[in-house]
Each structure stands twice: as structure tokens, then as C-alpha cells.
Amino acid sequence: MILHVNRVIIVIIAGFALAPVQLFGTTGNAKLSTGPTAENALAADQELARAIRENDTAGIVLMLDKTWAVISTFGDIAEGPEIFPSGIRSGFRVVKTMEVSEPRVRLYGNVAVITTKVRLAGDFAGKPFDVKMRQTDVLHWEDGKWKCVLTHESKLTD
């Protein structure tokens, strides 16, 4: 009888020890264990906006997929996650303001489409800029995290 009780106690202790792994994954991050949601997609997009606003080159690279492309307000296409960071590092692009509002999130399985209104201001090639646009980011959920694969910008007129 004592042996049986000891086994039950061991099973209970093991269950409590393993519960955090089941609930939170091995990293302890609840968002990662939940899989793709509209909420964590928006949080990822907001993290990308924060990195851009703060000229955080490492943060930008972490959020962009290796296949990332941007379609600018002029209709140009630029590809690769180093586009923004290399411009920031060289001083060619300096963001001073990035205001994001009116988020619209749509989730399609492992893909999120997030459209926001953005006001972006700073210096580009030594000249000041201040632009308002609608921006759509397409994010893909892979390996427990969101990565932005495409950004499309449409300039707004007042």
C-alpha cells in the first residue's frame, strides 16, 4: 500500500513539474504556446513598428523574414531584411516619428494581414520627410513566431 501511495505522489509531482512546459512551451512564453492568434500577430506588428520608430536595426532584422519585400508609396519594390537597417546604419534613413493607428487584423491560419494608418517622419538622404500612409504587413507564423514577409505602403492625401 505504501508503495502504491508513493507512486501516486510521484505522478502528481511530475504532473506539476511538467505543467508549465505544457502551458507555456519550453521558453516560458505563453504567446508561443498558443500558436498564431490575431492578438499575438498585432503584438508582433507593433514590435516591428517600435523597432523602426527607435531605429533599432537588430530588432527590425529579427522581425523580418529573409524573403521580406516592401512595396513603397512610389510603387518600387525592395527586397531583403537588411533594406531598412542598412539605411539606418549608414545614416541614409533616420526615423524620428512613427505613429501607428487604426489596426485591422485578419488571420488566415498561419498568415496574418495587418493594415494600419501610419505617419512616418524623419530624414531620407539628408532631406526631411513626413508621410501619412496606409500600410499592410503580411506576417507568417513559423517556428513559434511571426515574421513579416511583405509590407505594402499606400500614401494618403489629406
N, C-alpha and C positions, 0 to 999 in steps of 0.2 A: 504494500500500500504506500509506503514512504517513497519507494522508487517511482511509482506512478505519479504521485504528487510532485516530486522533483522534476519529472519530465514536463508536466503541465506548467510549472513555474518557468522552466527554461523556454518553452514555447511562447509563453506570454512575454517574457523579457525579450526574446528575439523579435517578436512582433512589434514591440515598442521601439526596439533599436532600428528595425528596418522601415518603420512607418515614414520617417522623414524622407527616405530615399524614394518611396512610392509616391509621396505627396509632392515633393519638390525636385525630384531628379537628383543627380549626383552633385550638382553645383549649388543646391540650396535655393535656387531661383524659382519661385512658384510660376512665374510667367513662362519659363521654358518648358515646364512640365505640362502646361495646359495646351500646348500646341498653338496653331495660328488662331488668333481672335482679332476682331475689329479693334478692341482696346489695346492689345499689345502692338498691333500694326500702327495705330495712331501714335503710341508712345515711341516707337522706333522712328517714325517720320519726324516727330518733334525733337528727337535726339539728333537726327541729321540736321534739322534747322538750327538747333543750338550750336552744333559744331561749325556750321557755316557762319552763323552770327558771330561766333567767338574766334573765327579764323583758326580753328583747331584742325590742323591738317591731318593729324593722326586719327582724330575722331571721324573726320569725313571719310578717309580711306576705309576705316572699319565698317562704315555703313553702306558703302557702295560695292556692288558685285564687280567681279573682274570684267564682266561684259557690259557694264553700265554705259549708257549713252544719254546725251542731253540734246533736245531739240530746242534751240534758243528762240527768243522772241523775234529774231530775224529769220528764222526758218533754217538756220545752219544746224548741222549735226556734228557733235564732237563725241568721241568715244574714249573710254578708259577711265578708271577711278583716279588717275593722277591729274586729270584736267584741272580741277579746282585747286587741289593742294599745290601743284607746281606753280600756278599763277600766284598763289598767296605767298609761297616761299620766296619767289623772285621779286615780290613787291608789285607785280603787274596788276594784281587784283587785291583790293583791300575792302572788306565788308565793314561798314560802320553801323548799318542798321539793317535788321531783318525782322519785320513784323509779320506774323502769320496769323490768319484768322479764317473763320468760316470753313472749318474742316468738314469734308464729306468723305466718309469711308465706306467702301463696298468690298466685301470679302467674297472671293470665289475659290473656295478650297484653300490651296496653298499660295494664292495670289491675292494681294490687296491693291486696290486702286484708290488713291487718296488725292482728292482735289482740295486745294486751299487758295485763299486770296493772300498774296504776298506783296509787301512793299520792301524793296531791296535798294539800299543806297550805299555808296562808298566811292572808291576811286578805281578806275579801269584805265590802264595805260596812261596813268598820270592825269586823267581827266575825271572830274566828279560825275557821278551818275545817280539818278534817283528814278526808279521804275516801279510801277504797280502792275501786277500780272496775276493771272490765274495760273497755278502750277499744278500739274498732275504728276504724282510719283507712282510708279508701279513697283511694288515690292514682292519678293518671292521668299517664301518660308523654306529654309533648308538647314539641316543640321541644328535645329533648335533655335534658329534666329532669323530675323528678317534682314534681307539685303535689297537695296534699291537697284533695279535693273534698268529703269528708264525714267527720265524726267522730261516733261514737256511743258514749255512756258508759252503763254499767250499774253501779249501785252494788253493792258486795259487802258482805255482812254477815259479821262474824267468826265 
